[in-house]
Amino acid sequence: MLRLFDHVAAATWRGWPIVFLTLAFRRLKRAIKQNPILWRAFSVARAAAASLRRRRRDDEDAGPEPAPPLAPQ
């Protein structure tokens, strides 16, 4: 059996913030996935965000409303 490890290390001082953010993101993601209450809340929030994006995209596809005529017909 081959054991795999995920190693993150900064090569320079500028890399430390990236390493910190990467590790914090991974911990948060793991906590959300392992907690049924957090996972349910995240799933609901993700579905709501997708619905809003879809609605915005549909509004953009419809285009602007035509301008009213300048002179009566």
Contacts in CASP RR format, 6 or more apart in sequence:
PFRMAT RR
TARGET T0000
AUTHOR 0000-0000-0000
METHOD contacts of the structure
MODEL  1
MLRLFDHVAAATWRGWPIVFLTLAFRRLKRAIKQNPILWRAFSVARAAAA
SLRRRRRDDEDAGPEPAPPLAPQ
8 19 0 8 1.000
8 22 0 8 1.000
8 23 0 8 1.000
9 19 0 8 1.000
10 16 0 8 1.000
10 18 0 8 1.000
10 19 0 8 1.000
31 38 0 8 1.000
32 38 0 8 1.000
32 39 0 8 1.000
32 42 0 8 1.000
33 39 0 8 1.000
END
